Amino acid sequence: MKRYVACYDISSNPRRTKVMKRLRNRGFHAQFSFFELEDPDSSVKQIRELLEDLDRFALVRLSPKGKIKRIGSIFEGTEWVL
């Protein structure tokens, strides 16, 4: 299974909310502008259409053996294999 991390910095509240809503059902909403996703392909085209020149959006594919170790949250100490 392919796993991704998506993060963004969008200046407009309405556009930022639209991006968040498109990603919310695709994976784990880990932080305000940070998602852990399994299959973002169908959302990426829609998100690209929402972005403007000063907005930033990054989608990073994680290694199949990659892990995320959470620190400073209710999940602290839990390792997530992504």
Secondary structure, 3 states (H helix, E strand, C coil): CCCEEEEEECCCHHHHHHHHHHHHCCEEEEECCEEEECCCHHHHHHHHHHCCCCCEEEEEECCCCCEEECCCCCCCCCEEEC
